[in-house]
Amino acid sequence: MAVQGKYTSEGHPAIDELIAEQGAVFPRDPRDLLGDFWPEEESIDDFLKAMREWRGHAKTDPAA
């Protein structure tokens, strides 16, 4: 993908142009990427059970 000016040869904005337009800021510290979406009082087993249910797997399906 050759970049000419601010657009690629396919006519789409280059990634640097999109970043500038959207004002995207990338975290410097990887810990900033950690989510806080699961309550600490619930175990990993509870998480895996919920994930299987969200995906629609049967609880008795050993492949789930």
CHARMM-style PDB file with segment names, atoms N, HN, CA, C and O in Angstrom:
ATOM      1  N   MET     1       0.852  -1.168   0.000  1.00  0.00      PROA
ATOM      2  CA  MET     1       0.000   0.000   0.000  1.00  0.00      PROA
ATOM      3  C   MET     1       0.902   1.236   0.000  1.00  0.00      PROA
ATOM      4  O   MET     1       1.477   1.599   1.026  1.00  0.00      PROA
ATOM      5  N   ALA     2       1.009   1.847  -1.114  1.00  0.00      PROA
ATOM      6  HN  ALA     2       0.541   1.553  -1.948  1.00  0.00      PROA
ATOM      7  CA  ALA     2       1.835   3.049  -1.241  1.00  0.00      PROA
ATOM      8  C   ALA     2       1.066   4.259  -0.738  1.00  0.00      PROA
ATOM      9  O   ALA     2      -0.125   4.408  -1.014  1.00  0.00      PROA
ATOM     10  N   VAL     3       1.744   5.113  -0.009  1.00  0.00      PROA
ATOM     11  HN  VAL     3       2.711   4.992   0.215  1.00  0.00      PROA
ATOM     12  CA  VAL     3       1.112   6.309   0.530  1.00  0.00      PROA
ATOM     13  C   VAL     3       1.609   7.519  -0.256  1.00  0.00      PROA
ATOM     14  O   VAL     3       2.811   7.764  -0.355  1.00  0.00      PROA
ATOM     15  N   GLN     4       0.659   8.267  -0.809  1.00  0.00      PROA
ATOM     16  HN  GLN     4      -0.317   8.068  -0.728  1.00  0.00      PROA
ATOM     17  CA  GLN     4       0.976   9.498  -1.525  1.00  0.00      PROA
ATOM     18  C   GLN     4       0.231  10.621  -0.825  1.00  0.00      PROA
ATOM     19  O   GLN     4      -1.000  10.658  -0.823  1.00  0.00      PROA
ATOM     20  N   GLY     5       0.976  11.526  -0.239  1.00  0.00      PROA
ATOM     21  HN  GLY     5       1.976  11.496  -0.242  1.00  0.00      PROA
ATOM     22  CA  GLY     5       0.326  12.587   0.511  1.00  0.00      PROA
ATOM     23  C   GLY     5      -0.380  11.987   1.716  1.00  0.00      PROA
ATOM     24  O   GLY     5       0.207  11.206   2.465  1.00  0.00      PROA
ATOM     25  N   LYS     6      -1.626  12.350   1.897  1.00  0.00      PROA
ATOM     26  HN  LYS     6      -2.103  12.985   1.288  1.00  0.00      PROA
ATOM     27  CA  LYS     6      -2.344  11.825   3.051  1.00  0.00      PROA
ATOM     28  C   LYS     6      -3.283  10.683   2.699  1.00  0.00      PROA
ATOM     29  O   LYS     6      -3.986  10.181   3.576  1.00  0.00      PROA
ATOM     30  N   TYR     7      -3.315  10.257   1.438  1.00  0.00      PROA
ATOM     31  HN  TYR     7      -2.743  10.664   0.725  1.00  0.00      PROA
ATOM     32  CA  TYR     7      -4.192   9.162   1.034  1.00  0.00      PROA
ATOM     33  C   TYR     7      -3.390   8.017   0.438  1.00  0.00      PROA
ATOM     34  O   TYR     7      -2.336   8.237  -0.160  1.00  0.00      PROA
ATOM     35  N   THR     8      -3.880   6.806   0.597  1.00  0.00      PROA
ATOM     36  HN  THR     8      -4.735   6.627   1.083  1.00  0.00      PROA
ATOM     37  CA  THR     8      -3.224   5.637   0.033  1.00  0.00      PROA
ATOM     38  C   THR     8      -3.511   5.574  -1.455  1.00  0.00      PROA
ATOM     39  O   THR     8      -4.322   6.341  -1.974  1.00  0.00      PROA
ATOM     40  N   SER     9      -2.847   4.663  -2.135  1.00  0.00      PROA
ATOM     41  HN  SER     9      -2.188   4.040  -1.713  1.00  0.00      PROA
ATOM     42  CA  SER     9      -3.063   4.516  -3.579  1.00  0.00      PROA
ATOM     43  C   SER     9      -4.483   4.058  -3.895  1.00  0.00      PROA
ATOM     44  O   SER     9      -4.954   4.239  -5.018  1.00  0.00      PROA
ATOM     45  N   GLU    10      -5.170   3.468  -2.920  1.00  0.00      PROA
ATOM     46  HN  GLU    10      -4.787   3.321  -2.008  1.00  0.00      PROA
ATOM     47  CA  GLU    10      -6.556   3.049  -3.114  1.00  0.00      PROA
ATOM     48  C   GLU    10      -7.549   4.184  -2.887  1.00  0.00      PROA
ATOM     49  O   GLU    10      -8.752   3.997  -3.068  1.00  0.00      PROA
ATOM     50  N   GLY    11      -7.063   5.348  -2.495  1.00  0.00      PROA
ATOM     51  HN  GLY    11      -6.086   5.500  -2.347  1.00  0.00      PROA
ATOM     52  CA  GLY    11      -7.932   6.497  -2.283  1.00  0.00      PROA
ATOM     53  C   GLY    11      -8.468   6.635  -0.875  1.00  0.00      PROA
ATOM     54  O   GLY    11      -9.248   7.545  -0.593  1.00  0.00      PROA
ATOM     55  N   HSD    12      -8.055   5.734   0.022  1.00  0.00      PROA
ATOM     56  HN  HSD    12      -7.422   4.995  -0.207  1.00  0.00      PROA
ATOM     57  CA  HSD    12      -8.504   5.802   1.417  1.00  0.00      PROA
ATOM     58  C   HSD    12      -7.516   6.633   2.227  1.00  0.00      PROA
ATOM     59  O   HSD    12      -6.333   6.691   1.890  1.00  0.00      PROA
ATOM     60  N   PRO    13      -7.989   7.273   3.288  1.00  0.00      PROA
ATOM     61  CA  PRO    13      -7.051   8.016   4.136  1.00  0.00      PROA
ATOM     62  C   PRO    13      -5.996   7.068   4.720  1.00  0.00      PROA
ATOM     63  O   PRO    13      -6.294   5.922   5.057  1.00  0.00      PROA
ATOM     64  N   ALA    14      -4.777   7.559   4.831  1.00  0.00      PROA
ATOM     65  HN  ALA    14      -4.535   8.490   4.558  1.00  0.00      PROA
ATOM     66  CA  ALA    14      -3.707   6.780   5.451  1.00  0.00      PROA
ATOM     67  C   ALA    14      -3.979   6.665   6.944  1.00  0.00      PROA
ATOM     68  O   ALA    14      -4.694   7.490   7.511  1.00  0.00      PROA
ATOM     69  N   ILE    15      -3.415   5.652   7.579  1.00  0.00      PROA
ATOM     70  HN  ILE    15      -2.834   4.981   7.118  1.00  0.00      PROA
ATOM     71  CA  ILE    15      -3.644   5.422   9.009  1.00  0.00      PROA
ATOM     72  C   ILE    15      -3.218   6.632   9.839  1.00  0.00      PROA
ATOM     73  O   ILE    15      -3.894   6.985  10.806  1.00  0.00      PROA
ATOM     74  N   ASP    16      -2.111   7.265   9.474  1.00  0.00      PROA
ATOM     75  HN  ASP    16      -1.563   6.978   8.689  1.00  0.00      PROA
ATOM     76  CA  ASP    16      -1.673   8.456  10.217  1.00  0.00      PROA
ATOM     77  C   ASP    16      -2.681   9.593  10.107  1.00  0.00      PROA
ATOM     78  O   ASP    16      -2.885  10.345  11.060  1.00  0.00      PROA
ATOM     79  N   GLU    17      -3.305   9.713   8.949  1.00  0.00      PROA
ATOM     80  HN  GLU    17      -3.139   9.103   8.175  1.00  0.00      PROA
ATOM     81  CA  GLU    17      -4.318  10.754   8.759  1.00  0.00      PROA
ATOM     82  C   GLU    17      -5.553  10.455   9.615  1.00  0.00      PROA
ATOM     83  O   GLU    17      -6.115  11.363  10.228  1.00  0.00      PROA
ATOM     84  N   LEU    18      -5.969   9.211   9.657  1.00  0.00      PROA
ATOM     85  HN  LEU    18      -5.513   8.474   9.159  1.00  0.00      PROA
ATOM     86  CA  LEU    18      -7.123   8.836  10.491  1.00  0.00      PROA
ATOM     87  C   LEU    18      -6.842   9.097  11.964  1.00  0.00      PROA
ATOM     88  O   LEU    18      -7.696   9.615  12.684  1.00  0.00      PROA
ATOM     89  N   ILE    19      -5.653   8.741  12.406  1.00  0.00      PROA
ATOM     90  HN  ILE    19      -4.959   8.320  11.822  1.00  0.00      PROA
ATOM     91  CA  ILE    19      -5.280   8.970  13.807  1.00  0.00      PROA
ATOM     92  C   ILE    19      -5.349  10.464  14.122  1.00  0.00      PROA
ATOM     93  O   ILE    19      -5.885  10.856  15.159  1.00  0.00      PROA
ATOM     94  N   ALA    20      -4.813  11.289  13.238  1.00  0.00      PROA
ATOM     95  HN  ALA    20      -4.377  10.970  12.396  1.00  0.00      PROA
ATOM     96  CA  ALA    20      -4.823  12.745  13.458  1.00  0.00      PROA
ATOM     97  C   ALA    20      -6.242  13.291  13.464  1.00  0.00      PROA
ATOM     98  O   ALA    20      -6.585  14.113  14.314  1.00  0.00      PROA
ATOM     99  N   GLU    21      -7.076  12.843  12.522  1.00  0.00      PROA
ATOM    100  HN  GLU    21      -6.798  12.175  11.831  1.00  0.00      PROA
ATOM    101  CA  GLU    21      -8.457  13.334  12.445  1.00  0.00      PROA
ATOM    102  C   GLU    21      -9.271  12.960  13.677  1.00  0.00      PROA
ATOM    103  O   GLU    21     -10.073  13.758  14.162  1.00  0.00      PROA
ATOM    104  N   GLN    22      -9.063  11.736  14.185  1.00  0.00      PROA
ATOM    105  HN  GLN    22      -8.412  11.088  13.791  1.00  0.00      PROA
ATOM    106  CA  GLN    22      -9.852  11.248  15.308  1.00  0.00      PROA
ATOM    107  C   GLN    22      -9.272  11.646  16.656  1.00  0.00      PROA
ATOM    108  O   GLN    22      -9.913  11.469  17.692  1.00  0.00      PROA
ATOM    109  N   GLY    23      -8.074  12.176  16.640  1.00  0.00      PROA
ATOM    110  HN  GLY    23      -7.553  12.320  15.799  1.00  0.00      PROA
ATOM    111  CA  GLY    23      -7.446  12.571  17.904  1.00  0.00      PROA
ATOM    112  C   GLY    23      -7.152  11.392  18.801  1.00  0.00      PROA
ATOM    113  O   GLY    23      -7.172  11.518  20.026  1.00  0.00      PROA
ATOM    114  N   ALA    24      -6.877  10.236  18.199  1.00  0.00      PROA
ATOM    115  HN  ALA    24      -6.860  10.134  17.205  1.00  0.00      PROA
ATOM    116  CA  ALA    24      -6.612   9.029  18.985  1.00  0.00      PROA
ATOM    117  C   ALA    24      -5.337   9.197  19.796  1.00  0.00      PROA
ATOM    118  O   ALA    24      -4.332   9.712  19.306  1.00  0.00      PROA
ATOM    119  N   VAL    25      -5.397   8.757  21.032  1.00  0.00      PROA
ATOM    120  HN  VAL    25      -6.213   8.338  21.430  1.00  0.00      PROA
ATOM    121  CA  VAL    25      -4.239   8.792  21.920  1.00  0.00      PROA
ATOM    122  C   VAL    25      -3.994   7.356  22.372  1.00  0.00      PROA
ATOM    123  O   VAL    25      -4.899   6.683  22.865  1.00  0.00      PROA
ATOM    124  N   PHE    26      -2.770   6.902  22.197  1.00  0.00      PROA
ATOM    125  HN  PHE    26      -2.034   7.449  21.796  1.00  0.00      PROA
ATOM    126  CA  PHE    26      -2.431   5.545  22.573  1.00  0.00      PROA
ATOM    127  C   PHE    26      -1.793   5.540  23.952  1.00  0.00      PROA
ATOM    128  O   PHE    26      -0.932   6.371  24.240  1.00  0.00      PROA
ATOM    129  N   PRO    27      -2.204   4.614  24.805  1.00  0.00      PROA
ATOM    130  CA  PRO    27      -1.644   4.579  26.153  1.00  0.00      PROA
ATOM    131  C   PRO    27      -0.158   4.214  26.134  1.00  0.00      PROA
ATOM    132  O   PRO    27       0.280   3.389  25.332  1.00  0.00      PROA
ATOM    133  N   ARG    28       0.587   4.825  27.006  1.00  0.00      PROA
ATOM    134  HN  ARG    28       0.231   5.495  27.658  1.00  0.00      PROA
ATOM    135  CA  ARG    28       2.019   4.535  27.137  1.00  0.00      PROA
ATOM    136  C   ARG    28       2.243   3.362  28.094  1.00  0.00      PROA
ATOM    137  O   ARG    28       3.214   2.618  27.960  1.00  0.00      PROA
ATOM    138  N   ASP    29       1.345   3.208  29.047  1.00  0.00      PROA
ATOM    139  HN  ASP    29       0.556   3.812  29.156  1.00  0.00      PROA
ATOM    140  CA  ASP    29       1.472   2.165  30.063  1.00  0.00      PROA
ATOM    141  C   ASP    29       0.476   1.047  29.751  1.00  0.00      PROA
ATOM    142  O   ASP    29      -0.726   1.306  29.693  1.00  0.00      PROA
ATOM    143  N   PRO    30       0.938  -0.178  29.551  1.00  0.00      PROA
ATOM    144  CA  PRO    30       0.028  -1.290  29.240  1.00  0.00      PROA
ATOM    145  C   PRO    30      -1.051  -1.508  30.300  1.00  0.00      PROA
ATOM    146  O   PRO    30      -2.125  -2.024  29.990  1.00  0.00      PROA
ATOM    147  N   ARG    31      -0.780  -1.126  31.531  1.00  0.00      PROA
ATOM    148  HN  ARG    31       0.092  -0.707  31.783  1.00  0.00      PROA
ATOM    149  CA  ARG    31      -1.789  -1.301  32.593  1.00  0.00      PROA
ATOM    150  C   ARG    31      -3.035  -0.454  32.340  1.00  0.00      PROA
ATOM    151  O   ARG    31      -4.105  -0.739  32.877  1.00  0.00      PROA
ATOM    152  N   ASP    32      -2.888   0.601  31.511  1.00  0.00      PROA
ATOM    153  HN  ASP    32      -2.018   0.832  31.075  1.00  0.00      PROA
ATOM    154  CA  ASP    32      -4.044   1.429  31.166  1.00  0.00      PROA
ATOM    155  C   ASP    32      -5.053   0.666  30.312  1.00  0.00      PROA
ATOM    156  O   ASP    32      -6.205   1.083  30.191  1.00  0.00      PROA
ATOM    157  N   LEU    33      -4.630  -0.442  29.723  1.00  0.00      PROA
ATOM    158  HN  LEU    33      -3.694  -0.781  29.820  1.00  0.00      PROA
ATOM    159  CA  LEU    33      -5.516  -1.234  28.869  1.00  0.00      PROA
ATOM    160  C   LEU    33      -6.357  -2.234  29.656  1.00  0.00      PROA
ATOM    161  O   LEU    33      -7.294  -2.822  29.115  1.00  0.00      PROA
ATOM    162  N   LEU    34      -6.030  -2.425  30.914  1.00  0.00      PROA
ATOM    163  HN  LEU    34      -5.269  -1.948  31.354  1.00  0.00      PROA
ATOM    164  CA  LEU    34      -6.780  -3.374  31.736  1.00  0.00      PROA
ATOM    165  C   LEU    34      -8.199  -2.880  31.951  1.00  0.00      PROA
ATOM    166  O   LEU    34      -8.425  -1.707  32.249  1.00  0.00      PROA
ATOM    167  N   GLY    35      -9.139  -3.779  31.799  1.00  0.00      PROA
ATOM    168  HN  GLY    35      -8.956  -4.732  31.557  1.00  0.00      PROA
ATOM    169  CA  GLY    35     -10.537  -3.423  32.010  1.00  0.00      PROA
ATOM    170  C   GLY    35     -10.960  -3.701  33.435  1.00  0.00      PROA
ATOM    171  O   GLY    35     -10.305  -4.456  34.153  1.00  0.00      PROA
ATOM    172  N   ASP    36     -12.029  -3.106  33.829  1.00  0.00      PROA
ATOM    173  HN  ASP    36     -12.561  -2.492  33.246  1.00  0.00      PROA
ATOM    174  CA  ASP    36     -12.597  -3.326  35.159  1.00  0.00      PROA
ATOM    175  C   ASP    36     -14.055  -3.711  34.944  1.00  0.00      PROA
ATOM    176  O   ASP    36     -14.970  -2.980  35.323  1.00  0.00      PROA
ATOM    177  N   PHE    37     -14.249  -4.878  34.327  1.00  0.00      PROA
ATOM    178  HN  PHE    37     -13.506  -5.471  34.020  1.00  0.00      PROA
ATOM    179  CA  PHE    37     -15.597  -5.261  33.940  1.00  0.00      PROA
ATOM    180  C   PHE    37     -16.141  -6.442  34.727  1.00  0.00      PROA
ATOM    181  O   PHE    37     -17.312  -6.789  34.575  1.00  0.00      PROA
ATOM    182  N   TRP    38     -15.332  -7.059  35.552  1.00  0.00      PROA
ATOM    183  HN  TRP    38     -14.380  -6.777  35.675  1.00  0.00      PROA
ATOM    184  CA  TRP    38     -15.797  -8.233  36.278  1.00  0.00      PROA
ATOM    185  C   TRP    38     -15.631  -8.001  37.770  1.00  0.00      PROA
ATOM    186  O   TRP    38     -14.550  -7.620  38.218  1.00  0.00      PROA
ATOM    187  N   PRO    39     -16.680  -8.223  38.545  1.00  0.00      PROA
ATOM    188  CA  PRO    39     -16.594  -8.002  39.999  1.00  0.00      PROA
ATOM    189  C   PRO    39     -15.526  -8.901  40.641  1.00  0.00      PROA
ATOM    190  O   PRO    39     -15.450 -10.092  40.337  1.00  0.00      PROA
ATOM    191  N   GLU    40     -14.714  -8.333  41.515  1.00  0.00      PROA
ATOM    192  HN  GLU    40     -14.776  -7.366  41.762  1.00  0.00      PROA
ATOM    193  CA  GLU    40     -13.635  -9.080  42.163  1.00  0.00      PROA
ATOM    194  C   GLU    40     -14.140 -10.254  42.984  1.00  0.00      PROA
ATOM    195  O   GLU    40     -13.426 -11.244  43.146  1.00  0.00      PROA
ATOM    196  N   GLU    41     -15.359 -10.164  43.506  1.00  0.00      PROA
ATOM    197  HN  GLU    41     -15.939  -9.360  43.374  1.00  0.00      PROA
ATOM    198  CA  GLU    41     -15.868 -11.230  44.373  1.00  0.00      PROA
ATOM    199  C   GLU    41     -16.322 -12.469  43.591  1.00  0.00      PROA
ATOM    200  O   GLU    41     -16.647 -13.490  44.196  1.00  0.00      PROA
ATOM    201  N   GLU    42     -16.347 -12.392  42.270  1.00  0.00      PROA
ATOM    202  HN  GLU    42     -16.083 -11.562  41.779  1.00  0.00      PROA
ATOM    203  CA  GLU    42     -16.741 -13.541  41.452  1.00  0.00      PROA
ATOM    204  C   GLU    42     -15.506 -14.245  40.911  1.00  0.00      PROA
ATOM    205  O   GLU    42     -14.542 -13.603  40.494  1.00  0.00      PROA
ATOM    206  N   SER    43     -15.548 -15.570  40.924  1.00  0.00      PROA
ATOM    207  HN  SER    43     -16.331 -16.092  41.264  1.00  0.00      PROA
ATOM    208  CA  SER    43     -14.385 -16.372  40.545  1.00  0.00      PROA
ATOM    209  C   SER    43     -14.241 -16.479  39.028  1.00  0.00      PROA
ATOM    210  O   SER    43     -15.130 -16.089  38.272  1.00  0.00      PROA
ATOM    211  N   ILE    44     -13.102 -17.017  38.608  1.00  0.00      PROA
ATOM    212  HN  ILE    44     -12.379 -17.334  39.222  1.00  0.00      PROA
ATOM    213  CA  ILE    44     -12.872 -17.257  37.191  1.00  0.00      PROA
ATOM    214  C   ILE    44     -13.882 -18.274  36.666  1.00  0.00      PROA
ATOM    215  O   ILE    44     -14.283 -18.212  35.504  1.00  0.00      PROA
ATOM    216  N   ASP    45     -14.290 -19.208  37.520  1.00  0.00      PROA
ATOM    217  HN  ASP    45     -13.964 -19.258  38.463  1.00  0.00      PROA
ATOM    218  CA  ASP    45     -15.302 -20.188  37.104  1.00  0.00      PROA
ATOM    219  C   ASP    45     -16.618 -19.499  36.778  1.00  0.00      PROA
ATOM    220  O   ASP    45     -17.301 -19.873  35.825  1.00  0.00      PROA
ATOM    221  N   ASP    46     -16.973 -18.491  37.570  1.00  0.00      PROA
ATOM    222  HN  ASP    46     -16.418 -18.187  38.345  1.00  0.00      PROA
ATOM    223  CA  ASP    46     -18.188 -17.722  37.277  1.00  0.00      PROA
ATOM    224  C   ASP    46     -18.057 -16.994  35.943  1.00  0.00      PROA
ATOM    225  O   ASP    46     -19.007 -16.924  35.164  1.00  0.00      PROA
ATOM    226  N   PHE    47     -16.874 -16.458  35.695  1.00  0.00      PROA
ATOM    227  HN  PHE    47     -16.102 -16.515  36.328  1.00  0.00      PROA
ATOM    228  CA  PHE    47     -16.627 -15.766  34.429  1.00  0.00      PROA
ATOM    229  C   PHE    47     -16.752 -16.723  33.249  1.00  0.00      PROA
ATOM    230  O   PHE    47     -17.424 -16.416  32.264  1.00  0.00      PROA
ATOM    231  N   LEU    48     -16.104 -17.887  33.350  1.00  0.00      PROA
ATOM    232  HN  LEU    48     -15.558 -18.137  34.150  1.00  0.00      PROA
ATOM    233  CA  LEU    48     -16.153 -18.861  32.255  1.00  0.00      PROA
ATOM    234  C   LEU    48     -17.577 -19.367  32.024  1.00  0.00      PROA
ATOM    235  O   LEU    48     -17.987 -19.571  30.882  1.00  0.00      PROA
ATOM    236  N   LYS    49     -18.316 -19.567  33.090  1.00  0.00      PROA
ATOM    237  HN  LYS    49     -17.983 -19.402  34.018  1.00  0.00      PROA
ATOM    238  CA  LYS    49     -19.717 -19.991  32.970  1.00  0.00      PROA
ATOM    239  C   LYS    49     -20.525 -18.917  32.237  1.00  0.00      PROA
ATOM    240  O   LYS    49     -21.305 -19.228  31.337  1.00  0.00      PROA
ATOM    241  N   ALA    50     -20.337 -17.670  32.621  1.00  0.00      PROA
ATOM    242  HN  ALA    50     -19.704 -17.417  33.352  1.00  0.00      PROA
ATOM    243  CA  ALA    50     -21.063 -16.570  31.965  1.00  0.00      PROA
ATOM    244  C   ALA    50     -20.664 -16.460  30.497  1.00  0.00      PROA
ATOM    245  O   ALA    50     -21.515 -16.234  29.637  1.00  0.00      PROA
ATOM    246  N   MET    51     -19.383 -16.618  30.210  1.00  0.00      PROA
ATOM    247  HN  MET    51     -18.691 -16.802  30.908  1.00  0.00      PROA
ATOM    248  CA  MET    51     -18.922 -16.518  28.833  1.00  0.00      PROA
ATOM    249  C   MET    51     -19.546 -17.619  27.972  1.00  0.00      PROA
ATOM    250  O   MET    51     -19.959 -17.359  26.842  1.00  0.00      PROA
ATOM    251  N   ARG    52     -19.616 -18.827  28.488  1.00  0.00      PROA
ATOM    252  HN  ARG    52     -19.281 -19.038  29.406  1.00  0.00      PROA
ATOM    253  CA  ARG    52     -20.248 -19.924  27.744  1.00  0.00      PROA
ATOM    254  C   ARG    52     -21.731 -19.637  27.493  1.00  0.00      PROA
ATOM    255  O   ARG    52     -22.250 -19.924  26.414  1.00  0.00      PROA
ATOM    256  N   GLU    53     -22.402 -19.075  28.488  1.00  0.00      PROA
ATOM    257  HN  GLU    53     -21.981 -18.842  29.365  1.00  0.00      PROA
ATOM    258  CA  GLU    53     -23.815 -18.742  28.319  1.00  0.00      PROA
ATOM    259  C   GLU    53     -23.988 -17.641  27.277  1.00  0.00      PROA
ATOM    260  O   GLU    53     -24.896 -17.711  26.448  1.00  0.00      PROA
ATOM    261  N   TRP    54     -23.117 -16.617  27.313  1.00  0.00      PROA
ATOM    262  HN  TRP    54     -22.380 -16.561  27.986  1.00  0.00      PROA
ATOM    263  CA  TRP    54     -23.196 -15.519  26.339  1.00  0.00      PROA
ATOM    264  C   TRP    54     -22.997 -16.027  24.926  1.00  0.00      PROA
ATOM    265  O   TRP    54     -23.604 -15.525  23.980  1.00  0.00      PROA
ATOM    266  N   ARG    55     -22.133 -17.037  24.790  1.00  0.00      PROA
ATOM    267  HN  ARG    55     -21.640 -17.444  25.558  1.00  0.00      PROA
ATOM    268  CA  ARG    55     -21.847 -17.592  23.460  1.00  0.00      PROA
ATOM    269  C   ARG    55     -22.897 -18.605  23.019  1.00  0.00      PROA
ATOM    270  O   ARG    55     -22.883 -19.053  21.873  1.00  0.00      PROA
ATOM    271  N   GLY    56     -23.805 -18.966  23.919  1.00  0.00      PROA
ATOM    272  HN  GLY    56     -23.816 -18.602  24.850  1.00  0.00      PROA
ATOM    273  CA  GLY    56     -24.892 -19.880  23.556  1.00  0.00      PROA
ATOM    274  C   GLY    56     -24.511 -21.341  23.629  1.00  0.00      PROA
ATOM    275  O   GLY    56     -25.205 -22.186  23.063  1.00  0.00      PROA
ATOM    276  N   HSD    57     -23.413 -21.664  24.317  1.00  0.00      PROA
ATOM    277  HN  HSD    57     -22.849 -20.977  24.777  1.00  0.00      PROA
ATOM    278  CA  HSD    57     -23.015 -23.061  24.460  1.00  0.00      PROA
ATOM    279  C   HSD    57     -23.852 -23.726  25.538  1.00  0.00      PROA
ATOM    280  O   HSD    57     -24.174 -23.124  26.562  1.00  0.00      PROA
ATOM    281  N   ALA    58     -24.197 -24.983  25.284  1.00  0.00      PROA
ATOM    282  HN  ALA    58     -23.935 -25.472  24.452  1.00  0.00      PROA
ATOM    283  CA  ALA    58     -24.915 -25.760  26.292  1.00  0.00      PROA
ATOM    284  C   ALA    58     -23.973 -26.050  27.453  1.00  0.00      PROA
ATOM    285  O   ALA    58     -22.785 -26.297  27.247  1.00  0.00      PROA
ATOM    286  N   LYS    59     -24.495 -26.022  28.654  1.00  0.00      PROA
ATOM    287  HN  LYS    59     -25.460 -25.821  28.821  1.00  0.00      PROA
ATOM    288  CA  LYS    59     -23.665 -26.279  29.824  1.00  0.00      PROA
ATOM    289  C   LYS    59     -23.137 -27.715  29.829  1.00  0.00      PROA
ATOM    290  O   LYS    59     -22.092 -27.987  30.420  1.00  0.00      PROA
ATOM    291  N   THR    60     -23.843 -28.625  29.183  1.00  0.00      PROA
ATOM    292  HN  THR    60     -24.693 -28.405  28.703  1.00  0.00      PROA
ATOM    293  CA  THR    60     -23.426 -30.025  29.175  1.00  0.00      PROA
ATOM    294  C   THR    60     -22.501 -30.337  28.004  1.00  0.00      PROA
ATOM    295  O   THR    60     -22.008 -31.460  27.897  1.00  0.00      PROA
ATOM    296  N   ASP    61     -22.259 -29.384  27.140  1.00  0.00      PROA
ATOM    297  HN  ASP    61     -22.659 -28.472  27.227  1.00  0.00      PROA
ATOM    298  CA  ASP    61     -21.402 -29.602  25.961  1.00  0.00      PROA
ATOM    299  C   ASP    61     -19.943 -29.561  26.401  1.00  0.00      PROA
ATOM    300  O   ASP    61     -19.461 -28.498  26.793  1.00  0.00      PROA
ATOM    301  N   PRO    62     -19.212 -30.699  26.351  1.00  0.00      PROA
ATOM    302  CA  PRO    62     -17.825 -30.704  26.805  1.00  0.00      PROA
ATOM    303  C   PRO    62     -16.902 -29.852  25.937  1.00  0.00      PROA
ATOM    304  O   PRO    62     -15.823 -29.467  26.386  1.00  0.00      PROA
ATOM    305  N   ALA    63     -17.300 -29.557  24.726  1.00  0.00      PROA
ATOM    306  HN  ALA    63     -18.177 -29.869  24.361  1.00  0.00      PROA
ATOM    307  CA  ALA    63     -16.466 -28.730  23.849  1.00  0.00      PROA
ATOM    308  C   ALA    63     -16.640 -27.243  24.119  1.00  0.00      PROA
ATOM    309  O   ALA    63     -15.878 -26.429  23.598  1.00  0.00      PROA
ATOM    310  N   ALA    64     -17.616 -26.884  24.912  1.00  0.00      PROA
ATOM    311  HN  ALA    64     -18.235 -27.546  25.335  1.00  0.00      PROA
ATOM    312  CA  ALA    64     -17.896 -25.468  25.172  1.00  0.00      PROA
ATOM    313  C   ALA    64     -16.923 -24.883  26.157  1.00  0.00      PROA
ATOM    314  OT1 ALA    64     -17.016 -23.701  26.488  1.00  0.00      PROA
TER     315      ALA     64
END
